[in-house]
């Protein structure tokens, strides 16, 4: 790709990721949450795949690392849900209305939910793009 596209991508990807985490972390106060935040995070990866070559993308990403991240986030999500079920009466007093912590552990559920959604979508997109790259190599 062109140098302008690559430079713009390098500038936009961190901003898109910050926005994705913002949507995830403020999902209990405003519209958003884990799923929309995860989709926004995955779109940053998609922009990288579109703008850079196969070698440049594979230098930074691996399906194994992304799969491990998804597994850890899924286990953390399950652990938080189980912990909340067990100690729910004890943490109710920590919730302050109209603040970032007003949702209690919902902020963590949104964050880990976003990571699970983003990593799942990245694995799907990455698998499809790898097949496309393989078919292009076989044609040449």
Number of C-alpha atoms within 10 A of each C-alpha: 9 8 9 10 13 16 11 11 19 14 11 15 18 13 13 20 19 15 15 27 23 15 26 30 25 22 23 21 17 10 10 18 25 29 22 21 30 29 20 23 28 25 20 20 23 17 16 18 18 15 21 16 12 13 8 12 16 14 8 8 13 13 15 10 12 18 16 13 16 21 16 15 21 17 14 16 20 14 13 17 16 12 12 16 10 10 10 14 9 9 11 13 9 12 14 12 11 10 11 15 17 16 19 19 18 20 21 18 23 26 25 26 24 28 29 25 23 27 26 20 19 24 19 12 16 20 13 12 16 14 11 12 13 11 11 10 9 8 6 5
